[in-house]
Amino acid sequence: MAKKSKGNRVQVILECTEHKESGQPGTSRYITTKNRKNTPDRLERKKYNPILKKVTVHREIK
């Protein structure tokens, strides 16, 4: 889960959006950091999904 810290930079988990819809077992998740002050919204990045073997959109969860 996200690491609690005193600063604005926090760890977030990005999860694949297309993988849930495909119905295949497993998930594709990445951990990254973001600055809470500059990006209060949820992150959305294109990352490689090794199970689907293509680049897909990953969104921040929780």
ChimeraX attribute file (.defattr): number of C-alpha atoms within 10 A of each C-alpha:
attribute: neighborCount
match mode: 1-to-1
recipient: residues
	/A:1	9
	/A:2	13
	/A:3	9
	/A:4	10
	/A:5	9
	/A:6	6
	/A:7	9
	/A:8	11
	/A:9	15
	/A:10	15
	/A:11	16
	/A:12	20
	/A:13	17
	/A:14	23
	/A:15	23
	/A:16	24
	/A:17	16
	/A:18	15
	/A:19	19
	/A:20	13
	/A:21	8
	/A:22	9
	/A:23	8
	/A:24	10
	/A:25	8
	/A:26	9
	/A:27	15
	/A:28	19
	/A:29	16
	/A:30	15
	/A:31	12
	/A:32	12
	/A:33	13
	/A:34	15
	/A:35	12
	/A:36	14
	/A:37	10
	/A:38	9
	/A:39	9
	/A:40	9
	/A:41	9
	/A:42	13
	/A:43	16
	/A:44	14
	/A:45	14
	/A:46	12
	/A:47	18
	/A:48	17
	/A:49	20
	/A:50	10
	/A:51	12
	/A:52	14
	/A:53	8
	/A:54	9
	/A:55	13
	/A:56	18
	/A:57	16
	/A:58	23
	/A:59	20
	/A:60	19
	/A:61	14
	/A:62	9
